[in-house]
Amino acid sequence: MTEAACPKHVVVVGASLAGLRAVQTAREVNFEGRLTLIGDEIHLPYDRPPLSKEYLADGPLTTAHKFPETADLTERLDVDVRTGTRAESLDVQGRTVTTSRGEIVDFDALLIATGVRARRLPGTERLAGVHVLRDLDDAESIREALDARARVVVIGAGFIGAEVASAAVKRGLDPIILEAAATPLVRAVGEEGGRGLARMHERNGVDLRCGVAVSEVLGDDRVEGVRLADGTEIAADLVVIGIGADPATDWLETSGLRIDNGVVCDETLRATDGIWAAGDVARWSNPLFGTSMRLEHWTNAGEQAAHAMENLLSPADASPYQHVPYFWSDWYGQRIQFAGLPVGKPHVVSGSWDSDDLVALYRNGDRLVGALAVNRRGDIMKYRVQISRRGTWSAAMAFADKRNAAIAASA
């Protein structure tokens, strides 16, 4: 980082994983200027994945799930931490952020990491017993309802919905999952992949209903059930809405930044001079795949924030962010992992859709572009490396044959 290019005051808006990783990275690369971290949650950054996984399934939220305390951020990293503070607007020319507390925070460089906001069904915002799952408060409310043996309806068969249903099953409950699409998870794993993973719900006795629309959530002060478009009513004490999320960009509406399904960035994660974005809110041109993408993945949030901060501090040396998307999800005690993009039809190279052991690969011509695995933790990372190196389909098949032979020999 050159002295001339180095900002004196860096502001990071968004205090979840991306924001935390950004300020950590700044100190790791020996940035000695001022750092301010602004976040609208009252809690300091913490590990979100366990909220929909082991915590809901009656596991503890241990200190391992929490990131550094205020003292660590303020004293060891010398960060001005402002939690419970929402960014209200951005003045790009004036280089200031106005907050919900009426503060006007100046900056030399800004990293936007405000993430996403979970979608809600209209009219359910004040109805007790209806929840989304985005933060610790949401998870605690849902867990209390599960403890009370609630009748559970999950709206949306995405990964969050599936993890909530899995937690309910582990507690001996009988959740019902309602999905508007004919096949779940098409955007994440493709149509055939979605149908294949849906069978895991069936194997675990979960009532998954696809192609159904919810017309109304019933109840006055507290939820009593849901009504479907065909008039069917389903009783419920707990309704969890998992129908996706939208980038938290409302505070940027008058900023002049380009907003299109996120903060639009170039391949180095720069939105405009001195302003960068990372995490769920950032949509950038990924040169590895030659396409623009916005990811809501935990792994990407951390890796992207670190890369963005390094580029922010040394803009003259900014490098492209070439990332292989990766995510995981735990259903009914099984680990599902995906790397890359779900292009075309998946080819099952090990196991089957009807088992809890599977590897399926995705191709684009003679290039490996995606891999889906169930309970193959080591394999998926090998495929992710191959994808990052623009590995060929023939090389991927050779590796699959080698792995299958090794598994057969050890059986």
N, C-alpha and C positions, 0 to 999 in steps of 0.2 A: 504494500500500500504506500503510494507516494505521498509526501507531506502536503503537496499542493492539492491533491484530490481528496484528502482525508477530511470528512466532516467533523465539526467540533461537537455537535449535539445530534444524536440519533434518537428518533422517537419510533417506538413500535406500538401500533394500535392492534390490540388483540392479545389476550393473556392466557391462551391455551397452549398446546404443545408447540405450535409454530412460533408464537411470540416468545416463549421461554427459550426454545432452541436458538432463536435468533440472538437474544441477548447473551446467552452462553457463548455462542460462536464469536460474537464481537470481542469478548474478553479473551477467548482462546487464541485469537489472532492478534492479540496485544493492542486492541483499540483502547486508548487511554482517555477518550473524550467522555462527554456526558451521555448517559443512557436513561431513557424514560420509557416505562412499560405501562400502558393504559389498557385496562380490561373492565368490561361491564359486569362480570360475575364478582360476587363478594368473596368467593373462594379463590385461593391462589391456584395456579395450574396444578392439575393432577392427571393421572393416567386414566383416560376415558374408557378404553375397551373393557376393563373389568366391570364397568357399571352395568352393561347388558349381558355380561357373561357370569363369572363366579359370584359377584356380589348379589345379583338378583336370585341366583340359585342357592342363596342362604350362606354364601361364603363371606369371609370378612373383607372389609376394605382396609388393608393393612397399610403401614407406613411405606411399604414397597410400592404402593400404588400412588403415592403422593410425591410430588416434586419438591424442590427445596422450599423451606419455610421463608418467611419474610426476612428474617435475620440473614439468611444465607444470600438472598438476592441483594439486599441493601448493603450488607457489610462486606461479604466476600466478593461479590460481583459489582458492588457500588452502582446499583440500579435504583432509580427513583420509581418505586412501584405504586401505582394508583389503581387499586381494585375498586369495584363498585362504581366505576366511572365510565360512562358511555361517550364515545365520540359522536358529536352531533353534526359537525360539518368540517370540510377541508378547504382551505384557501391555498390553491396551488401556487399562485403568484406571490402571495404574501408569506408563504411557508409557515402556516399556522394551522393547528387543529383546535377547534372549539369543543369543549366537553359539556356534559350534562350538569356539571357543577358551576358552569359559567366561566371556567378557566379558558384562557387563550394560550395554548402551548406552542411555542416557536420551535422550529427544527431546521437543521441544515440538510438532513436526509430523513426520509420516512419509509418505514416498512409496514405495509397494510397486511394484517393477518387476522381479520375479523371473522373468518370462518363462515358458517352458514346458520340459518335459523330453520328449525323444523317446521314443516307445514302442519297446519291445524285445519280441522273441519269447521266451517263457519258456524257460529252459535255455541261452540263447546268450550270457549275460553274460560268461562266462569262456572262450568259444571263440574262439581266434585266427582272424583272417580275417573275422570277422563285425563289422560296424560300423553305427552310425547316423551321421548327419552333422549335428552341432549346433555344433561348436566347432573351433578350430584344430588341436587334437590329433587329432580325428576326420579332418579333411581331410588332414593329413600322413600318417596311416596308410593312408588310401585311395589317396592319390597314390603312395605307395611300392609298393602292390600293383599299381597300374596300370603303374608303371615296370617291374615284374617280369613284365609280360605275363600277368596273371592271367586266368583264366576267370571272367567276371563274371556274377553273377545279382543282379538288383535286385528286391527284394520291395516292391511298391507303385508304382503308376504316377502318383503325384502329381508336383508340380513338382520336388521334390528328386530323386526317382527318375529323372525324365526328364533332369534336368541331369547326373546321374551317368552315365546311359547315353550322353548326348551327348558327355561328356568321353571315355568309353571308345571311342566310334566315331571321334572325332578322332584317337585314338592308334592306330587300326587294329585295335581289338578288336571282338569280336562279342558284345555283352551280350544277355542275355535278361531281359525285364521280366515279372514275375508280378503280376497284379492280381486281387484277390478279387472286386471288383465287375464287373458286366457291362459297364459303361462307366466310364472313368476321369474324374476331375475334375468330377463332377456338382455337388458343393457349390460349386465355384469358378466354373464357367462354364456350368452347366446340362447336361442330358443331350445335346442336340444339339451344343452347344459341345464337350463332352468327346469325342463321336464324331468331330467335325471335327478336333480337335487330335490325336487318336490317329492320324489318317492321316499326320501328319508323321513318326511313327515308321516307318510302312510305307514312306514315300518314301525314308527313309534306311536301309532294309534291316535295321531292328531287329526282333527277334522279340518282339512284344508279345502276351502271352497273358492274356486277360481271363476272368473267371468261374472262376478256378482258386484252390484253397486249398492252402496249404503246411501239411503235417501235421508235418514234422520237418526240422530242419537237421542234416545228417549230419556226423559227425566226433567224435573223442575230445578231443584237445587242440587240434587245428586243423581248420577246416572242410574237408570233402571234397565237399559237395554239398547238395542239398535234395531232399526227397521230397514229392511232391504227394499230395493226398487220394485220387487215383485210382491211386496206387502208382508213378507215373512218377518216376524219379530223374534229376536233372540234376547233372552234375559241376560243381564250382565251387571256385576258390581264394579268391575274394572274394565275400562276400555283403553287400550294403548294404541295410539295412532302412529303408524310408521309408514307414511306415504311420501317420504322424501324430504328434501330440504332445499332452501333457496339461499344463494349467496347473500351475506349481510352487507349490502352495498347501499342501503337507503341513505346513509349519512354522506354518501359521495355524489348524490344526484345533481348538485349544483357545482361540483368541483371542476367539471370540464374533462375529467378522465373518461376514457372510453369504457363503458360498462355494457357487456353483452354476455349474459350468463356468467358473471364474475368480472373481476378487474382484468381487462385485456392487457397482456404483456407480450413483449418480444421473447425470443428464445433464451435471453439472459435473465428474464423475470422482471425487466424494467417496464413500468407503465408510462413514465415520462421522466425527464431529467430530474434526478434526485429522489424519485419515488418508485418503490419496488413493491411487489406483492408476493405472498407465499401462503401455502396451505389451501384449505378448501375454497377460499374466496378467489384464488388466482386462476386465470385461464391463460395458458401460454402456448407458444408454438414449440412442440416437442420435436426436435430434429431427428431423433432416433426413429420415429414413425412417420415423419412428414405430415403431421396433423396437429391441429389445435385441440387442447384438452384441459379439462378441469377435473381434479380428482378429490374425492372425499375419503381419502385413505390415511390412516394413522401413520404408516411408514413414510408416505410422501410428505406429509406435513412437516415432519422432523428434518428429513433430508433436504427438502426444498427450501425450508427456512434457513438452514445453514448455508446453502449455496447462495441464496438471495442476499444474505448479510455479507458474505465475502465479496460478492459483486458490488453491493452498495458501498462498501468501504474502499473498494479499488475499482471504480467504474471504468477506468481506462483499460483495465485488464479483465473486464467481465467476460465470463465464458458461458457457453450454452448449457442449459440444464437438460441433460439427456437421461431421462428416468424411465425405468421399466415399472409400470404400475404393479403394485403388490398389495394384497389384502388377505386377511384370514377371518374365519368365523367359526365359533364352536356351537354345534348343534347336537344335543342328545349325547354328549360325551365324545363326539367325533370332531376332528379338526379338518375344516375345509380351507383350502388355500388356492389362490389364483395369482398368476403373474402374467403380465403382458396385456394383449387385447383379444377379445373374443371374436375373431374374424372367421367367418364361414362356419362350416360344420366341424364339431370336435371329433377327433379320431381317438377312440379308446385304445390305449396301448397296454394297459394293465388293469386287472380287476373288471368290474362291471358297474352299471348304474344301479343294479339291484343289491349291491353289497356296500359295506362300509370300508372298502378298499378300492381305490380308483386312481388312475392317471389318464387324463385325456388331453390331447395336444391340438393346437390350432395352427393352421398354416396360411400363408399368403404366397402363392407360387411355390418356390423352393425355399422359402424362408420360414423358420419357426417364429411365430409371433405371440403365442399364448400357451399357457399350461394350467390345467385345473387338477387338483389332487385332493383326495380324501385320505387322511391318515398316512401321508407320504411326505413327512416334513423335510427329510433330507433331499428327496428327489426334486421337490419344487424349487429349491434354491439353486440346484444345478441347472435346471431349465431356465431359471431367471438369468443366470450368468450367460447361458447360451443366447438368450434373446438379446441381452445387452450387447453381445458381440456380433449381432446380426447372423447368428448361426443358421446353417442350412437345415432343411427338413431331413435330408438323408443322415446328417450327423445326429440329429435328435432321435431318429428311429434307431440308429446304431446304439446310442446310449440306452434307449428303452430296452432293446434286446439284451444288452449287457446286464442291466438291472434285473430284468425278469429271470435271466439265467442264474444270477447270484441269489435271488430270492428262492428259486426252485431248489438250488443246491443246498441252501440252509434249512429247508423245510424238513 
